Amino acid sequence: MRKFHFLFMPLVLALTLMLASCGTSRTVPVTGRKQSLMVTDEQMLSLSTQQYGAYMKTAKKSTNVKNTQMVQRVGKRLASAVESYLRNNGLANELNGYKWEFNLVQDKNINAWCMPGGKIVVFEGLLPVTQTEDALAIVLGHEIAHAVAKHSAEQISQKYKQQMGQQIAGSVLGAVIGSNAASLATWVGQQGLQLQNLKYSRDHENEADHMGLIFAAMAGYNPQVAVSFWQRMAASSTNKRSELFSDHPSDAKRIANIQGWMPEAMQYYKK
């Protein structure tokens, strides 16, 4: 049994490393962070489209024409700026399959979210806090950043690698070899994803804040309004924090980070 033990552990380690290397590696635009993804863009886009379609069937779109047009106008302007930035930096393929869509829905919660593929939803309850188009651009830039940085795919990849590592250690090795791709597709499909409710890590939130600030500036929106916006967000939170704050950095830390990135953002800002 001792001999089997010493043979088994290197095999487990080798297979775990093999799983980790099966994914694709990429560099997140703007921040330059390296990430490894175990799920394909096609898988994420297919599942997010399904989830988004199901949500929109039950959601009530805003009847406020002016506000709806504002959300769509700001969103499209941001998307155009992001696409131009990626094309100019040789990253046009990063948004293959994206179909931008911006919807304002009837919901009093202070919230907004984005699914892979550029499906973005803004709740009416957020607009009294944003107040201006520039502040709305800060929020939409943040949500677009989640999509561009592929945070959903990264979190799912991390969870999958953790579960696969546990399965390898606790199952017959031969049953795992050769079934990796199929098990990945099955696992992702079984998740149901619930992408609009996916909670991001603090690191991902910080990255989305950073990238979103830059995106807003690229689109011609004043990034300096981000500080006062987040101060209003902090003031609007009560004992029950808004969903936009779930698993996010503290208010003070977030504002401090934004102030630190402001000189960089202002380099992109042209009225």
N, C-alpha and C positions, 0 to 999 in steps of 0.2 A: 504493500500500500504506500510506503514511503516513496518508492521509485515512481509510482503513478502520480503522486502528488507533485513531484518536481517536474514531471513531464507535462502535467495538465496545466499548471499555472503559466508557463511560457506560451502555450497554445492559446489560452484565454487572452493573454496580453496581446499576442499577435493578431488575433481576430478582432479584438477591440480597436486596435490601431488600424486594422483594415477597414472597419466600419467608419472610423473617423476620416479615413482618406477617400472614401467612396464619394463623398459629396464634392461640391465645387467651392473653390475659394474665390473671394472677390474683395475688392477694396471699396469701402463706402465713400461715395462722392462727398466732397467738401472736407470731411473730417480725416479721410485717409485711413480709417481704422480697417484692419483685416478681419474678415469673418468667414466662417465655413458653413455651408448650407447643405443639408441632406435631402431637401425637397426641391423639386424643380419649379420653375416659374409656371409651367403649364399646369402642374398640380394645384399650385396656390391660386392661379387665376380662375381655374375651373371651379374650385370649391368656393372661392370668395364670390364669384358671380352667382352661384346658387344661393348662398347665404344672403347676399344683398337682395336678390330678387324676392326671396321669401320675406325678408324684412319689409321691403317697400310695398308688398301686397297688403300688409297689415297697418303700415304707417299712414298717417294722414298728412298729406302735403300742405304746407302753409297756403292760406288763401290771400295773404298779403303780397300783392303783386310787386310792390316797390321793394320790399325786403328780399323777396325771392330773386328778383333781378339783380339786386346788390350782391347776394351770395354767389350767384352764377358769374357775374361780371368780375368780381374779385378772384374767384376760383380760376376762371379761364385765363385771367391775366397772369396769375401765379404759375399756372401750368405751362403757359407759353414761355415764360421766363426760365423755368426749370428745364424745359425741353431745349431751349436755345443754349443754355449753359452746358448741358450734357453733350449736345452736338458739337459745340465749339471745343470741347475737351476730349473728343473721340469716344464718347460714351453713349452714342445714340441708341445702341442696342439694349441699354439698361431698361428702357421703357417699352420694349417689344410686347405687344398684346395689350397695352394699357388703353383704356377708353375712359377718359375723364368724365365724371358726372358729379354735379354738385346740387344737392337737394336741401331745401329748408323744410323741416317738418314741424307739425304742431306738437310741441312737448315743452313744458315749463321748466324742465331740468336744465341746468347750466352745463351743456355738454356738446361735444362734436366728436366725430370719429371717422376714420378712413380705413377702407379695406384694400388689400392688394389689388392692383389694377386701376387705382385711381377713383374708387367709388367713395365719395365723401358726403356725409350727412351732418347738417348743423341743426341744433334744436333752437326753437324760437326763444327759449329762456336764456340763451347765451347773448342775444343781441343787446339787451339793456346793459350788459356788462361791457361788451366791446364798444358800443356807442358810436364808433367811427369806422370808416372803411379801412383805415390804416391798422387799427387794432384788430379788426376782423381778419386782415391779411396775416397778422401775427399768428392767429389761431389756425387759419387754413394752411399757412406755411408749415406750421408744426405738424399738422396732420399729413400733409403731402410728404414731409420728411420721413414719417414712419413708413410710407409706401416706398419711397426712393431708397431708403436704407434697408428695406426688406426685413423689418424687425419681426413681423409675424412669422416669416419663414425661418428666421434665426431662432426664435423661441421654440418653435415646433421642432426644429432640428436638434436643439439642445435636449429637449424632453425625450425625443426619440432615441438619441444616443445613450441617454441615461438608462432608459428602459431596455434597450438592446444589450447594454453591458450587463444588466442584471439577468437577462434571459440567458446570455452566453454562460455566465458563471453558474447558473442553476439548471442547465439543460444539456442534453447530449450534443456535443460539438458538431457531429455530422448532420444533425437536423437543421443547423443554422447555415452551414456552408451551402451556397447555391440558391438560397431562398431570400437573400437580402433585399433585392429590388422589389420582389413581390410583397414581402412583409412590410416594406416601407410604404408602398402604395396603399396596401390594406389598412395599415395603421393610420395614415393620414386621413383616409376616407372615413374611418370609424370615429375620428375625433369630433366630427360635426362642427369643429372649429369655433363656432360662435365668435367670429372674428371681431364683431362690433363690440364685444364685451371683453376682449382679450386685454389683460392687464400687463403693461410693460414694466420692465425693471427700471430702477432709477437710472442706470447707465443709458438705457435706450431713451428715456425721457430727456435726459440731459443732451443726448445727441440730437434728438428731434428739436429741442429748444434752440440749439446752436444752428443746425441746418435751416430751421424755419425762419430764424432771424435773418440769415443770409438770403434765403429765397425771397422774403418780403422785400428786402432792400433791392435785390436784383429786379424785382417787378416794379420798382419805383414807389414803394410804400415806405414811410418813415419808420425805421426800426426803433427809434428812440421812444415811441409810444408803448413799446413792450413793457417798460418798467411800470408806468402808471396803470396799464391794463392788468398786470399781474398783482399789483397792489389792490386794485378793485376786486380781482378774483379772491384774494386773501380775505378782504373785508366781507365778501358775499358768503363765505363759508361759515356755517353754523356748526352745531354739534354733529349734524349729518353733512359731511363734506360732499361737494358735488362730484359726480363720476369723473369729471375731468382731472380731479386730483388723486384718484385712486392709485395707490402704490407709486406715488410721485415724490420728488424731492420736497423738502420743507419749503414753505413760502419764502423765507428769508434766504435760503440757499439758492433757490431758483432765481430770485431777483439779483443776488450777488453775481451769479454765473452770467446772467444776461448782461449786466453792466460790464463784466470782464470781456465779453465778446463784442461789445458795442463798437470799439474802434475798428475791428475787422469788418463788421457789418457796414459801417459808414463808408468804407472804401468802395462798396458796391452800390451805394445809394446815389441815385440821380433823380431829381424831381421830374 
